[in-house]
Amino acid sequence: MSYNGFFVDDLDEIYATLLSSVGDGLAIKYRPLDEAASLAGELFNSHPDIVAVDFRLDENPEMIDPNKAYNGSGLAQLLRDKAAASPEYDFPIVLISAEDKLERFYRPDGTAHDLFDRIYKKDEVAESPKPVRAQLISLCKGYEDIKAVWRGGLERLSVFGLYGEELTAIANQELRAALISAGAPHIAASIILKGVIDRPGLLLSDNELSARLGIADLRPIESVLVDRQIQYQGVFSGGWRRWWAHRFDDWARTVFGARPTTMTGSARANVLNENFGANVKAAVSTWNKSSDERFAFSCAVCERPGEIRHSVAAFDPYAPKHSHRKRICWDCVQTGRYVQAKIEVDDVDANLVEDVMTKSRDGDANS
């Protein structure tokens, strides 16, 4: 399948070329600026598979009358309004902008909430265009899947690829009600991407799965997990590899004879190696460098395996009920990486931060 789209910018044409690849099936054309309503109408009536925009569209005064200047979120809003009226023509919209512009002007929850399916930095596109293309293609395919069941009510849940008794894993009221009531495919896509793909809970990332297995690298055991059909194959899976949490839990109970998070990383690694000859290595604590910890999560900042006793809760006001609360390892607290990553500590653990900042790691295996 081949997908076509546009990249709107007032300065840089090169990113349309970087995102296009005949071999990958994605063709992106550069579209210079025009008056906002006119441009939005032209783009939407072209029925693109995807549109990418820069956030700052007002930096080249020769492109458009300064009195009619607008930014990427303004254009995205016009396109989303049109899609709400004609959902059969809905398509993903992504933001591609320079890092300094994003830092200074764009706040997802304050300036342009949920208008964009994904946000990419221009440096990221320039340095590694292939994985970005894979994600853009997955967005195009995902929107096709969602639109194919758009009139179906409960049938919308079929985009996850579960049927029969397994539907109970995703048919919780919050997710079910949100998808059924979604007024346009892009709203359903946002619910799935930001509430299911991006947050551990129903699905697990590679890092989350490694943490629950208590190992440093998933690759030695990857083929076993694929053979057991734990890998997620539903909507948006082509751009973001995920694993079914409920299938993993069922498999893990048979392998370990208990919840794996009740065992140390060393013990879990030994079981995996004995059962599958996988040659996995146990995870190492970010705090005390020990593998004899009960690893349970991937740190929200550094993504390394972490343990509850050496971590604090992360503040996530938009977390759905079916997700798992994110946590920050003590190492990222003490080094200040959580501040740099702009991830806040939840108030329930705020009083622990000062204590963690003064802790010594020497001989701290039992802290």
N, C-alpha and C positions, 0 to 999 in steps of 0.2 A: 504494500500500500504506500502511495506517495501522498505527502501532505504539502500544502502551499500556504504561505502567509506573508505578512508584511512586518518590516521594522521601521518605526517612525522616529526620526531624530532630526534635529536642525543642524547637526555638525558632522556626524560620523556615519559614512556609508559602509565602512569596512565590516561592521558587525553583521550586516545582512549576508555578506559573503562568507564570513566565518561560520555562521549558523547553517548555511546551505550545504547540502551534500547529496549528490545523485545516488551514491552508494547507500546512504542511510535513509533515503526517501523523504528528504525535507528540503523544500525550496523556499527561501525567504527573499522577498524583494524589498529594496529600500524605497520608502515613501517619504518624500520631503513634506514639510509643513504646508498647511493651508488653514483657512479659517476653520475653527473647531467644529461647528455643526456640519459644514460642508464636508470636511475630511471624515468625520464620523459616519456620515451618510454614505460616502463613497466606499469606505472600508467595509461597512456592514453589508451593503448591497453587493459587494464582490464575493460574499459568502466564503471568507477565508477559513482555514482550519485553525489558524492561530495568529495573534497579533502581538508583537513585542514593541514596547515603547521606552524611550529614555524619560527620566523624570523631569529634568530641566529642558523644556522645549522653548525657552525664551532667551537663549544666549546669543542668537544670531539675529540681529535686528533687520538684516536684509531678507530674512525668510518670511517675516510676517510683520504687520503693523504692530508696534509695541502696545498700542491701546487694545489690541485683540489677542495679546499673548496669553498663553495658558500653559499648564504643566501636564505631565503624563497622567496624573490622577483625574484631571478634568476631562481629558479625552476618554479615559477608561470609563468614567461615569456615564458619559453619553452613549458609549457602546453597550454598557450593561443595561441602561434603560431601554435601548432598542431590543436587546435580547430578551428582556422580561416580557415585551409585547409579542415577540416572535421566537419562542424558545427553540423551535426546530432549527434555527440558524445560529444558535449560541456557540461560542468558541472560547478557548482559553486566552487570557491576556496575561503577559508576563512583563515585569519591569526589568530593564537592563540599564544600569547607570553607573557612573564613576563612584567609587567608595566615598570620596569627600562630599559629594552631593547627597548621597544617602544619609550620611552622618548629620549633615547640616539641615536638610530640608524634609526628609521623609521619616515619618513615624507611623507605622502600620495601624496602630490603634488610636491615633489622634488626628491624622491627616487624610488617610485614604483606606479606611478599614475594609478588608476583604475584597477590594477591587481587583487585586492581582492574585493569580494562582501561585505564582512563584516570583522570587526576586533574585537577580543575578548581578554580580559586579562585572564591569567591563573587563577588568583584569582577569577574572575567572574565565570569561568567554575566550579571551585572547590566548590564555595559557593552556586551557584544556577544553577546546570546543566540543570534542566528541562526547564526553559524558553529559554536557549540557544539551547537545542535540538529542541524545537518547531520552532525556527527561522531557524535552519539548515534544518529541514524537509520542511518548507515553501519555502526555497531556491530551494530544490530539485524539489518540485512540481511546482514552478514557472518556472524553466528551462524547465520542461516537457511541460508546457502550451505554452511557447514561441516557442519551437522547433516544436510544433504541427501546428503552423501557419507560420512557417518560410518562406515558399515560397509564401506567400499570399499578399505581398505588403501592401495595406490598411487593409487587413484582420488582420495584426499584432495588430491593435488597438482593436481587439475583446478581447484581453487578459484582458482588463479592465472591461469587463462585461456590457458594455453599447451598446444599439442598437437604431435604429430609430432616432427620433429627439434628443434624449439625447447625441448622438455622438458629437454634436456641442460643448459639454462641454469639450471634450478632443481633438477635431480635429483641434486645433490651429496649425498654420504652423510650428512653431519651433519643437513641439513634434512630429507631423506627419512626417516631413521631416527627423528628427533624427532617428526615428524608421524604416522608410522605407529604409534609406540608411545604416543602421547598417550592418556591414560586418560579424558579428557573433552573436549568441545568447547572449554571455556574454557582448557584447557591448550594446545590447538592454536592458539587465538586469541592467546594470550600469545606463543607462539613466532613467529607471523607478525607481530604488531604490534611486538613489542620487538626481534625479530631481523631482520626484513625491511623493514617499513614505517619504523621509526625509525632504522635504521642504513644508511648508504650502502653499496652493494655490488651486490646483485642489482637493486635499484631506486635511483633517484636523485631527490632532492627538486628543486624549482625552483632553490634556491640552489646545490646541487651541480652541476646541469646548467649553470647560468650560469657557474660557476667553470671547468668543463671546456671551455666555449666561449670563456672568456676575456672575457666581456662583463658589463656592469653591470646589464642588465635583460633578462629573457627574453622579455618581451612582443612586441618587434618580430619575433622569429623563431618565436614560439609556433605560429602557424598552419602553418608548414612542418613542424615537429616532429609536430604532430597529423596532418597529411596523410600523413606517412611512418609512421604508426601506431606511434610511439615511446611514446606515452602509455600508461601502465598502466591496464587496465580490469578487473583481477581483484578479489578479495575486499578489502574495506575501501577501495576506490579512491574511493568517493563522499565520504568524509570527509577523505582525505589524498591530494592529487594527487601522483603519482609517475610516473617515466619508466623504461622498461626500459633497463638499462645495456648489455646485449648488443646491442639494436637500435640504441641510440645509437652504440655503438662501430663497428658496421658502416656506419652512415650517415656518421659523421664521417670514416672512412677514405676514403670516396668523395669527400667534399667537400674535405677538406684534403690528401689524398694522403699522409697520415702521421698518427701519433697527435697529436691536437690539443695535448696538453700539452707537446709538444716545441717548440711555436711560442709566440711572445710573444702577449700579449693583443691588441696593436695589429695584428699580422699576422693573427690569427684573425678579428678584427672586419672587416678589409679583405676577406678572402675571403668572409665571409658577405654583406657588402654588395654585392660584385661579382656573386656568384652569385644572390642572392635579392632584391636591392634592399631589404634589410631595415632599413637606417638604424640599425644597432645601434651602441652606443658601447662602446669597450673598457673592461674593468675597470681599476680603479686600485688599486695596492698600498696596503694599510693601513699599510705601513711607510714607504715613500719616495715615495708618490703617483705612481709611474711606471706607465705602461701597457705598458712594454717588459719585463714579467716573464712567466715561464712559470706562469701560474695553473693550479692543479691540484686544489684542494679548497675546500670551504666551511668557514670557521673554526668549530670546535665551540662557540665562545662567541658571537661577533658575527655569524656566518653570512655574512660577506662573503668574496669570492674571496681566496684566499691562495696563496702560493708556498712550495714546500718549503724553500728556503734562508732564508726569513724566518719560520720556524715551529718549533714543538716538538711532539713526540708527546703526545697526551692519554692518560691512564690510563683504560682501559676493560676491567675484568676479566671482563665478561660478553659481550664481543664474539665472535660466532660466526666460524668460519673463512671463511665466504663474505662477510663484511663487510670494509670497508676501514677501516684504523686512522684514527681521528679525530685532527685536529691543531689546534693553537692558534696563531694568528698572534702575531708578536712584539708587535704593538700591544696586544693583550689581555693579554700577559704584563707588559709594561712599565707599563701603566695599572692593573694589578691586577684587571681585569674577570674574569679566569679564577678568581680567589679568590672574588669576589662570586657568581659563577655556580656555585661549588662543583664545579668541574671540575679535577681534579688533573693535573699534568704527570707523564708516565711517567718512571720512574727512568732509562730509557735516555738521556733528555735533561735530567735534573734538574740536571746540572752546568752547563747552558747558561743557566739562569734568572738567576743572579747576573750573568753577563756581559751578558745582554740588558738588565737593569735599568740598567746603566751606559752603554749605547750611546747615541751621539748620532745623530740622524737628519739632521743638516745635511750635505748633500752625500754622502749615504750610498747613492746609487744602486748602488754596486758592492760594498756590504758583504756 
